[in-house]
Amino acid sequence: KLQFLYFIVSSIKMNLSQRVLVLASLAVGGNCWEPSPLTNVTYTTRACRPGFDHFQFCNTSLSKDARLDALLSLANDTDLINLMTARETQGYPNNITRLGIPRYDWGGNCIHGVQSKCVNDTKTGTVYCPTSYPNPVNLGASFNRSSWLGMGKVIGVELRALWLAGAQEASNSIRIGLDCWSPNININHDPRWGRNQEVPSEDPFINGLFGSLYSIGQQNNDNEHRYVQGITTLKHWDAYSLETSDNFTRYDFDAIVSNSTLADTFLPAWKASVSDGGAKGVMCSYNALNGVPTCASPFLRNVLRNVFDFDGYMTSDSGAVHSIFANHKYVATPEEAACVAIKDGECDVDSGHVYNESLLQGVKDGYCTMDSVHKSWKNAMGLLFDMGLFDPAENQPLWHIPIEVVGKEESQQESRQAAQESMVLLKNNATLPFQAGKKYAVVGPHYQAQSALAGNYHGELCPDTRLDCLENVTAAIQRVSQGTVVSAEGCSVTGNSTTGFAAALSLIDSAVEGVVLAVGIDETVSKEMLDRVTISLPGVQAEFTKQVLAKAASVSKPVVIVLINGGMVSLGNEAISSSSAIVEAFYPGYWGANAIATTLFGENPYLGGKMPYTVYPADYVNEIKMSDMSMNKKGTPGRSYKYYTGPTEFDFGFGLAYTTFEFQAAKPAAAPTCDDHRSGDSVSVLVKNTGLVTGDNVLFLYVLGGYTGSGGLPLQKKLHNFERVHLAAGEQRTVQFELSSDHFLNIEDNGDHTCTPGTRTIRISDGVNHQDIDIVVGGSKTTAFTFPDVPPRKIQ
């Protein structure tokens, strides 16, 4: 039977890994899947393998709850606590040898690819390295749902394959598990935050959609509908966007946030990712929220598990349970900290030492009960059953994913395209695209960027463990231009030396066709545990930029500024006005240099990215403290496109192309009503590429006005939908945006969402042009969502 199946799939054009998955999928129904014996360490140390499969928790005819109870009855208290520790690196054995329960690592990362080491297939000599996508800030700039879902799918299947092959975490020798502590769906709340490269945008709707699609892609596999492929663990829950600012650290910071701001900014992305995306994991953050550490918050537990219907596990960030007593001083002892995390926060897994060292003593001291411990243990361990790790592996396709799926060409092509889609053309005075075959000068601290392109939280990208397989910016420009390229650094990213200015400036003469000035920041300036103080170019880059622009002007040559940065960078009006073109590249990842070069020379067919955040002027940081968590407090300039009304260098959603677009929206025949929350007719938008070349555009649906609480800065507009389109010259397409009463909700002071009838304005925009349409929302004022009650400070 299997031979017949193999003959069928062999006659269809597909690669080996696809054949394996198809065979597995077909064979499951007939119980005829008989794989060759696997020799990898994951298979030979799996739970319920021969010799241990007689235990009742291995009995697949029982319910999951019954199997968990059976395992619970055989484990002692110390066993349970060990299994509730996130990582082997904590020094505790998170396995039960006598029951055949193998070690399991809860703590992998997959921010834009699996963060593991490469795997060497000793039989063939092939080295398989995980696919690395552009950083999430780039993915946000792409505004491409398909790309977000596609990345989740690639991460999910590669994680399984790497886990089966016994791959290790990139930073240590611990075998990876099937949990991704990703994505980061926190808000780009302040431009100084060190982790802005990890998040898609400043908008909660975008971040929620990103988290939802990532979760769907990573956790599900088209060839297996009985089991979960892997666990998405959203982070960091919640109101986390400070590392080291205003004399606070992330370990002791207490985020003071009003109900209306929670409802408007800090909760929506989580609701979408959990309720729509089905994410099975959440990581609580280091900070406190309104006086209560997030890992011990009964309010956050209630919102997550009762309001959003979350049915997965929660882990602490590494050391966050320790911070409950050591930094926040919320309780006095580690025993109390362990118990408030288990009981009040329902934090199921501790990435740290506190549970192992203090939780059982906390139970003995009466701070919590073993019933609470058992509940959390089941929350976590139940997911291992959901992933099929306690079931026979023979007929599970997810146990037979070959290593060949890792880094395959189709995935690399998706990553290449994602990088190209993320390029944002901020300015172009008819300078770009450059003409191939000419001479160009490439100068600036990022002229040979490699590690800066990769960003952070990536796995091993090259077989030799270094980054030398990444093409640098100058090399890519040389390859794509097919001309002459001269280059020099000029200055470093952060240094104060100007000794390199002269050599770089000497390259700018009448013989060059144009100048590429590659400037920005890197991980030495802004990263996890390092916020910025300024958002201007660091070191002497601003002065170098000024001199490059002046020298180029003296020989009448154009300067194209290429920005390489995770967080926002203010160039200043002089640099913006004096340059001929500006390309925002962010941290574009493995294929970043190619994306930059093909954009500069008109070889990027997907150019059309839009800004995922507002670019403020440099003095913005002097007008509001980073620790101020408000979005629209009076007396501040406001935050994000929704509330900020001051001058910008570039607006949220802005981005140009090498072609031109026109669009026309038709007014919907029927508007939604508040009473029954019914949808109205869709807004139909006809968009056409009126230029001469293929290009991409993004259409946005905003609703203008409304309010978020009383007494604050007015709500300017709010994003409710978007669509990226790829159009050849002369091609047109119709985009439909559905309207519902949810698009017209206001947020009251107490956090309730209300719908008020009346005339409202919707705006269709592509970041360059817009069209406004007035519609009348009918019905009567209703409450669409009641904000959860805030429990007492601590449940005793």
Residue pairs with C-beta under 8 A, 6 or more apart in sequence:
1 30
1 32
2 23
2 27
2 32
2 33
2 34
5 23
5 26
5 27
6 19
6 23
9 19
9 22
9 23
10 19
14 22
15 404
15 408
16 402
16 404
17 401
17 402
17 404
17 405
17 408
20 400
20 401
20 402
21 223
21 397
21 401
22 223
23 33
24 33
24 223
24 224
24 396
24 397
24 400
25 223
25 224
25 397
27 33
27 395
28 395
28 396
28 397
31 395
33 394
33 395
33 400
34 394
35 394
35 400
38 44
38 164
38 399
38 400
40 164
40 165
40 166
41 166
41 175
42 163
42 164
42 165
42 166
42 175
43 164
43 393
43 399
45 102
46 102
46 389
46 393
47 58
47 100
47 101
47 102
47 384
47 389
47 390
48 55
48 57
48 58
48 100
48 390
48 391
48 392
49 100
51 100
52 58
52 99
52 100
55 70
55 71
55 74
55 99
55 100
56 62
56 66
56 67
56 70
57 67
57 68
57 70
57 71
57 74
57 390
58 67
58 390
59 67
59 70
60 391
60 392
62 70
64 382
64 385
64 386
65 378
67 385
67 390
68 378
68 381
68 382
68 385
71 99
71 101
71 381
72 80
72 374
72 377
72 378
74 99
75 83
75 96
75 99
77 360
77 370
77 373
78 360
79 96
80 373
80 374
80 377
81 355
81 356
81 359
81 360
81 373
82 92
82 93
82 94
82 95
82 96
82 356
83 94
83 95
83 96
83 101
83 104
83 377
83 380
83 381
84 348
84 349
84 350
84 355
84 359
84 373
84 376
84 377
84 380
85 92
85 94
85 349
85 350
85 351
85 352
85 355
85 356
86 105
86 106
86 107
86 315
86 316
86 318
86 349
86 350
86 351
86 352
87 105
87 106
87 107
87 174
87 318
87 351
88 94
88 103
88 105
88 174
88 175
89 107
89 172
89 174
90 351
90 352
90 353
90 356
91 353
92 356
93 103
94 103
94 104
95 101
95 102
95 103
95 104
103 175
104 177
104 384
104 389
105 169
105 174
105 175
105 176
105 177
105 179
106 177
106 179
106 315
106 349
106 351
106 380
107 169
107 177
107 179
107 181
107 315
107 318
107 351
108 114
108 115
108 116
108 159
108 169
108 176
108 177
108 178
108 179
108 180
108 181
109 115
109 180
109 181
109 182
109 457
110 155
110 159
110 180
110 181
110 182
110 183
110 218
111 135
111 136
111 182
111 183
111 184
111 198
111 456
111 457
111 458
112 132
112 133
112 134
112 135
112 136
112 139
112 151
112 455
112 457
112 458
112 589
113 130
113 131
113 132
113 133
113 151
113 154
113 155
113 158
113 458
113 459
114 130
114 131
114 155
114 158
114 159
114 162
114 167
114 176
114 180
114 459
115 130
115 169
115 170
115 171
115 457
115 458
115 459
116 130
116 162
116 167
116 168
116 169
116 170
116 176
116 459
116 460
117 167
117 168
117 169
117 170
117 459
117 460
117 465
118 127
118 128
118 129
118 130
118 167
118 459
118 460
118 462
118 463
118 465
119 127
119 128
119 129
119 162
119 165
119 166
119 167
119 403
119 406
120 126
120 127
120 128
120 463
121 127
121 128
121 403
127 463
128 162
128 165
128 403
128 404
128 406
128 407
129 406
129 407
129 459
129 460
129 461
129 462
129 463
130 158
130 162
130 406
130 407
130 459
130 460
131 154
131 155
131 158
131 406
131 407
131 408
131 411
131 412
131 414
131 415
131 590
132 415
132 454
132 458
132 459
132 461
132 589
132 590
133 139
133 151
133 154
133 414
133 415
133 418
133 419
133 589
133 590
134 142
134 415
134 418
134 419
134 422
134 455
134 586
134 587
134 588
134 589
134 591
134 592
134 595
135 197
135 198
135 455
135 456
135 566
135 586
135 587
135 588
135 589
136 183
136 184
136 197
136 198
136 199
136 200
136 210
137 188
137 196
137 197
137 198
137 199
137 200
137 201
137 566
137 586
137 587
137 612
137 613
138 418
138 419
138 422
138 586
138 587
138 588
138 589
138 609
139 147
139 148
139 151
139 200
139 210
139 418
139 422
140 199
140 200
140 201
140 206
140 207
140 210
140 612
141 422
141 423
141 424
141 584
141 586
141 609
141 610
141 611
141 612
141 655
142 418
142 421
142 422
142 609
142 724
143 206
143 609
143 610
143 612
143 698
143 722
143 724
144 418
144 421
144 724
145 209
145 213
145 724
147 414
147 417
147 418
147 421
148 209
148 210
148 213
148 214
148 217
149 213
149 214
149 216
149 217
150 217
150 414
151 214
151 217
151 414
151 418
152 213
152 214
152 215
152 216
152 217
152 218
152 232
153 217
153 218
154 217
154 411
154 414
155 180
155 182
155 214
155 217
155 218
155 230
156 217
156 218
156 219
156 220
156 221
156 229
156 230
157 221
157 229
157 401
157 405
158 405
158 406
158 407
158 411
159 176
159 178
159 180
159 218
159 229
159 230
160 178
160 221
160 229
160 230
160 398
160 401
161 401
161 402
161 403
161 405
161 406
162 176
162 403
162 406
163 175
163 176
163 177
163 178
164 399
164 401
164 403
165 403
166 175
167 175
167 176
168 174
168 175
168 176
169 175
169 176
170 458
170 459
170 460
178 229
178 230
178 231
178 387
178 389
179 230
179 231
179 233
179 281
180 218
180 230
180 231
180 232
180 233
181 233
181 235
181 281
181 283
181 315
182 214
182 232
182 233
182 235
182 457
183 210
183 211
183 214
183 232
183 234
183 235
184 195
184 198
184 199
184 235
184 236
185 199
185 200
185 207
185 208
185 210
185 211
185 234
185 235
185 269
185 270
185 273
186 195
186 198
186 199
186 207
186 235
186 236
186 238
186 240
186 241
186 269
187 199
187 202
187 203
187 204
187 207
187 241
187 265
187 266
187 269
188 196
188 199
188 201
188 202
188 241
188 612
188 613
188 640
189 202
189 241
189 265
189 629
189 631
189 639
190 241
190 242
190 624
190 626
190 639
191 532
191 535
191 567
191 568
191 613
191 616
191 620
191 621
192 245
192 526
192 531
192 532
192 533
192 534
192 535
192 567
192 621
192 626
193 241
193 242
193 243
193 531
193 567
193 626
194 243
194 244
194 526
194 527
194 528
194 529
194 530
194 531
194 532
194 567
195 241
195 243
195 527
195 528
196 526
196 566
196 567
196 568
196 613
197 455
197 456
197 526
197 566
197 567
197 586
197 587
198 456
198 457
198 566
199 207
200 206
200 207
200 210
200 612
201 207
201 210
201 612
201 613
202 612
202 613
202 614
202 639
202 640
202 641
202 652
203 612
203 640
203 641
203 642
203 652
203 719
204 264
204 265
204 266
204 267
204 268
204 269
205 268
205 269
205 272
205 718
205 719
205 720
206 612
206 719
206 722
207 269
208 268
208 269
208 270
208 271
208 272
208 273
208 276
209 272
211 232
211 234
211 269
211 270
211 272
211 273
211 277
211 279
212 272
212 273
212 276
212 277
212 279
213 277
214 232
214 273
214 277
215 232
215 234
215 273
215 277
215 278
215 279
215 280
216 277
216 278
218 229
218 230
218 232
219 228
219 229
219 230
219 231
219 232
219 278
219 279
219 280
220 228
220 229
221 229
221 397
221 398
223 397
224 396
224 397
224 398
226 388
226 396
227 386
227 387
227 388
227 391
227 396
227 398
228 280
228 383
228 386
228 387
228 388
229 387
229 398
230 387
231 280
231 281
231 312
231 313
231 383
231 387
232 273
232 277
232 279
232 280
232 281
233 279
233 280
233 281
233 282
233 283
233 315
234 270
234 273
234 274
234 279
234 281
234 282
234 283
235 282
235 283
235 285
235 317
236 283
236 284
236 285
236 286
236 294
236 317
237 270
237 282
237 283
237 284
237 285
237 294
237 300
237 304
237 314
238 266
238 267
238 270
238 285
238 289
238 294
238 300
239 255
239 257
239 262
239 266
239 285
239 287
239 289
239 294
239 629
240 250
240 255
240 285
240 286
240 287
240 294
241 629
242 248
242 250
242 253
242 255
242 287
242 531
242 626
242 627
243 249
243 250
243 528
243 529
243 530
243 531
244 250
244 529
244 530
244 531
245 531
245 625
245 626
245 627
246 625
246 626
246 627
248 627
249 327
250 285
250 286
250 287
250 529
251 286
251 319
251 323
251 326
251 327
252 323
252 327
252 328
253 286
253 287
253 288
253 627
254 287
254 288
254 289
254 290
254 291
254 328
255 287
255 288
255 289
255 290
255 629
256 290
256 629
257 266
257 289
257 290
257 629
257 630
258 630
258 709
258 749
259 749
259 750
259 751
259 787
259 790
260 708
260 709
260 712
260 747
260 748
260 749
260 750
260 751
261 629
261 630
261 631
261 632
261 708
261 709
262 751
262 787
263 747
263 751
263 752
263 753
263 785
263 787
264 631
264 708
264 747
265 631
267 303
270 282
270 304
270 308
271 307
271 308
273 279
274 282
274 304
274 308
274 309
274 310
275 308
275 309
279 310
279 312
280 311
280 312
280 313
280 383
280 386
281 312
281 313
281 314
281 315
281 383
282 304
282 310
282 312
282 313
282 314
282 315
283 314
283 315
283 316
283 317
284 294
284 295
284 297
284 300
284 314
284 315
284 316
284 317
284 320
284 345
284 347
285 294
285 295
285 317
285 320
286 294
286 317
286 319
286 320
286 323
286 327
287 293
287 294
288 294
288 328
288 330
289 297
289 299
289 300
290 299
290 790
291 793
292 298
292 299
292 330
292 793
292 794
293 320
293 323
293 324
293 328
293 330
293 345
294 300
294 320
294 345
295 314
295 316
295 317
295 320
295 321
295 324
295 341
295 345
295 347
296 324
296 330
296 337
296 340
296 341
296 344
296 345
296 347
296 794
297 344
297 345
298 344
298 345
298 791
298 794
298 795
299 788
299 790
299 791
300 345
301 344
301 345
301 346
302 788
302 789
302 791
303 788
304 310
304 314
305 311
305 346
306 788
307 788
312 379
312 383
313 348
313 349
313 376
313 379
313 380
313 382
313 383
314 345
314 346
314 347
314 348
314 349
314 379
315 347
315 348
315 349
315 350
315 351
316 341
316 347
316 349
316 350
316 351
316 352
317 351
318 351
318 352
319 351
319 352
320 351
320 352
321 337
321 338
321 341
321 347
321 350
321 352
321 354
321 355
322 334
322 337
322 352
322 353
322 354
324 330
324 331
324 337
324 340
324 341
325 331
325 332
325 333
325 334
325 336
325 337
330 337
330 340
330 794
331 337
331 340
333 358
334 354
334 357
334 358
334 362
335 358
335 359
335 361
335 362
335 365
335 367
336 362
336 367
337 354
337 358
338 350
338 354
338 355
338 358
338 359
338 362
338 367
338 368
339 359
339 362
339 363
339 367
339 368
339 372
340 367
340 368
340 794
341 347
341 350
341 354
342 348
342 355
342 359
342 368
342 372
342 373
342 376
343 367
343 368
343 369
343 372
343 795
344 794
344 795
346 375
346 376
346 379
347 376
348 376
348 377
348 379
348 380
349 376
349 380
350 356
350 359
359 373
362 368
363 369
363 370
363 373
384 390
385 391
387 398
388 396
388 398
388 399
393 399
393 400
412 590
412 591
415 589
415 590
415 591
416 591
416 594
416 595
417 606
418 589
419 588
419 589
419 590
419 591
419 592
419 594
419 595
420 591
420 594
420 595
420 598
420 599
420 604
420 605
420 606
420 607
421 606
421 608
421 609
421 696
421 724
422 585
422 586
422 588
422 595
422 609
423 583
423 584
423 585
423 588
423 595
423 596
423 599
423 604
423 607
423 609
424 583
424 584
424 609
424 610
424 611
424 654
424 655
425 432
425 581
425 582
425 583
425 599
425 607
425 609
425 655
425 656
425 657
425 658
426 582
426 583
426 584
426 611
426 650
426 654
426 655
426 656
427 576
427 579
427 580
427 581
427 582
427 656
428 580
428 581
428 656
428 658
429 558
429 580
429 581
431 514
431 558
431 560
431 580
431 581
432 560
432 581
432 583
432 599
432 600
432 602
432 658
433 599
433 600
433 601
433 602
433 603
433 658
434 440
434 481
434 513
434 514
434 560
434 600
434 601
434 602
435 513
435 601
436 480
436 481
436 482
436 483
436 601
437 481
437 482
437 483
438 481
438 483
438 484
438 512
438 513
438 514
439 483
439 484
439 485
439 486
439 511
439 512
439 513
440 477
440 481
440 483
440 484
440 485
440 486
440 512
440 513
440 514
440 515
440 516
441 485
441 486
441 487
441 507
441 508
441 512
441 514
441 515
441 516
442 473
442 474
442 477
442 485
442 486
442 487
442 515
442 516
442 518
443 487
443 488
443 489
443 490
443 504
443 507
443 508
443 515
443 516
443 517
443 518
443 548
444 489
444 490
444 491
444 504
444 516
444 517
444 518
444 519
444 541
444 544
444 548
444 562
445 489
445 490
445 491
445 492
445 493
445 518
445 519
445 520
445 539
445 541
446 452
446 473
446 493
446 518
446 519
446 520
446 522
446 562
446 564
447 472
447 473
447 474
447 487
447 488
447 489
447 490
447 516
447 518
448 472
448 473
448 474
448 475
448 487
448 489
449 472
449 473
449 518
449 522
449 564
449 592
449 593
450 467
450 468
450 470
450 471
450 472
450 593
451 467
451 470
451 522
451 523
452 493
452 520
452 522
452 523
452 564
452 587
453 470
453 473
453 564
453 587
453 588
453 589
453 590
453 592
453 593
454 461
454 467
454 470
454 587
454 589
454 590
454 592
455 523
455 566
455 587
455 589
456 523
456 527
456 528
456 566
456 587
458 589
461 467
461 469
461 470
461 590
462 468
462 469
462 470
463 469
470 590
470 592
470 593
471 479
471 593
471 594
472 593
473 516
473 518
473 562
473 564
473 593
473 596
473 597
474 485
474 487
475 593
476 593
476 594
476 596
476 597
477 485
477 516
477 596
477 597
477 600
477 601
478 485
479 597
480 594
480 597
480 598
480 600
480 601
480 603
481 597
481 601
483 513
486 507
486 512
487 507
488 500
488 503
488 504
488 507
489 500
489 504
490 500
490 501
490 503
490 504
490 505
490 544
490 548
491 497
491 498
491 500
491 501
491 539
491 540
491 541
491 544
492 539
493 520
493 521
493 522
493 524
493 525
493 538
493 539
493 541
494 524
494 525
494 538
494 539
495 539
495 540
496 539
496 540
497 540
498 540
498 543
498 544
501 544
501 547
504 544
504 548
505 547
505 548
505 551
508 515
508 548
508 551
508 552
508 555
508 557
509 555
510 555
510 556
510 557
512 557
513 557
514 557
514 558
514 559
514 560
514 580
515 548
515 552
515 557
515 558
515 559
515 560
516 559
516 560
516 562
516 600
517 545
517 548
517 549
517 559
517 560
517 561
517 562
517 579
518 562
518 564
519 537
519 541
519 544
519 545
519 561
519 562
519 563
519 564
519 569
520 537
520 563
520 564
520 565
520 569
521 532
521 537
521 538
521 564
521 565
521 566
521 567
521 569
522 564
525 532
525 538
526 532
526 566
526 567
527 566
531 626
532 567
533 621
534 618
534 621
535 567
535 568
535 569
535 570
535 616
535 618
535 620
535 621
536 542
536 569
536 570
536 572
536 618
537 545
537 569
537 570
537 571
542 572
542 575
545 561
545 571
545 575
546 574
546 575
548 559
549 559
549 574
549 575
549 578
549 579
552 558
552 559
553 578
558 580
558 581
559 578
559 579
559 580
560 579
560 580
560 581
560 582
560 583
560 600
561 571
561 575
561 579
561 581
561 582
561 583
562 582
562 583
562 585
562 596
562 600
563 569
563 571
563 582
563 583
563 584
563 585
563 586
564 585
564 586
564 587
564 588
565 584
565 586
565 587
566 586
566 587
568 613
568 614
568 615
568 616
569 615
570 615
570 616
570 617
570 618
570 620
570 649
571 582
571 649
572 617
572 618
572 649
573 649
576 582
576 649
583 596
583 599
583 600
584 609
584 611
584 650
585 592
585 595
585 596
588 595
588 596
595 604
597 603
598 604
599 607
602 658
602 693
605 694
605 695
605 726
606 696
606 726
607 657
607 658
607 695
607 696
608 655
608 657
608 695
608 696
608 697
608 698
608 724
608 726
609 655
609 696
610 653
610 654
610 655
610 698
610 767
611 650
611 651
611 652
611 653
611 654
611 655
611 767
612 652
613 640
613 652
614 640
614 641
614 644
614 648
614 650
614 651
614 652
615 648
615 649
615 650
615 651
616 637
616 644
616 646
616 648
616 649
617 646
617 647
617 648
617 649
620 637
620 646
623 636
623 637
624 636
624 637
624 639
628 636
630 636
630 639
630 712
631 638
631 639
631 640
631 642
631 643
631 708
631 712
632 638
632 639
632 642
632 643
632 708
632 709
632 712
632 713
632 714
632 715
633 712
633 713
634 711
634 712
634 713
636 713
637 644
637 645
637 646
638 644
638 645
638 646
638 713
640 652
641 651
641 652
641 653
641 716
641 717
642 708
642 715
642 716
642 717
642 718
643 712
643 713
643 714
643 715
643 716
644 716
645 713
645 716
651 767
653 698
653 700
653 765
653 767
654 767
654 768
655 698
655 767
655 768
656 768
657 691
657 695
657 696
657 697
658 691
658 693
658 695
659 689
659 690
659 691
659 692
659 693
659 694
659 695
659 729
660 689
660 690
660 691
661 687
661 688
661 689
661 690
661 691
661 695
661 697
661 727
661 766
662 687
662 688
662 690
663 685
663 686
663 687
663 688
663 699
663 764
663 766
663 769
663 771
664 685
664 686
664 771
665 683
665 684
665 685
665 686
665 764
665 771
665 773
666 683
666 684
666 685
666 686
667 683
667 773
667 775
668 680
668 681
668 682
668 683
668 684
668 739
668 775
669 681
670 680
670 681
671 680
671 681
671 739
671 775
671 776
671 777
671 778
672 678
672 679
672 680
672 739
672 740
672 741
672 743
672 744
672 777
672 778
673 680
673 741
673 757
673 777
673 778
673 779
674 741
674 744
674 755
674 756
674 757
674 777
674 778
674 779
674 780
674 781
674 782
675 778
675 779
675 780
675 782
676 779
677 740
677 741
677 742
677 755
677 782
677 784
678 740
678 741
679 738
679 739
679 740
679 741
680 739
680 740
680 775
681 739
682 736
682 737
682 738
682 739
683 701
683 736
683 737
683 738
683 739
683 762
683 764
683 773
684 734
684 735
684 736
685 699
685 734
685 735
685 736
685 737
685 764
686 732
686 733
686 734
687 697
687 699
687 725
687 727
687 732
687 733
687 734
687 735
687 766
688 727
688 730
688 731
688 732
688 733
689 695
689 697
689 727
689 728
689 729
689 730
689 731
689 732
690 730
691 729
692 729
693 729
694 726
694 727
694 728
694 729
695 726
695 727
696 724
696 725
696 726
696 727
697 724
697 725
697 727
697 766
698 722
698 723
698 724
698 725
698 766
698 767
699 722
699 723
699 725
699 735
699 737
699 764
699 765
699 766
700 719
700 721
700 722
700 763
700 764
700 765
700 766
700 767
701 719
701 720
701 721
701 722
701 737
701 762
701 763
701 764
702 717
702 718
702 719
702 720
702 762
702 763
702 764
702 765
703 717
703 718
703 720
703 743
703 744
703 760
703 761
703 762
703 763
704 716
704 717
704 760
704 761
704 762
704 763
704 772
705 714
705 715
705 717
705 760
705 761
706 715
706 718
706 744
706 745
706 746
706 760
707 714
707 715
707 746
707 747
708 715
708 746
708 747
709 747
709 748
709 749
710 748
710 749
717 763
720 737
720 743
721 737
721 738
723 735
723 737
725 733
725 735
727 733
737 764
739 762
739 775
741 755
741 777
741 779
741 784
742 784
743 762
744 755
744 756
744 760
744 777
745 753
745 754
745 755
745 784
745 785
746 753
746 754
746 755
746 756
747 753
747 754
748 754
750 787
751 787
752 783
752 785
752 786
752 787
753 783
753 784
753 785
754 781
754 782
754 783
754 784
755 777
755 779
755 781
755 782
755 784
756 777
756 781
757 776
757 777
757 778
757 779
757 780
757 781
758 776
758 777
759 774
759 775
759 776
759 777
760 774
760 775
760 776
760 777
761 772
761 773
761 774
761 775
762 772
762 773
762 775
763 770
763 771
763 772
763 773
764 770
764 771
764 773
765 771
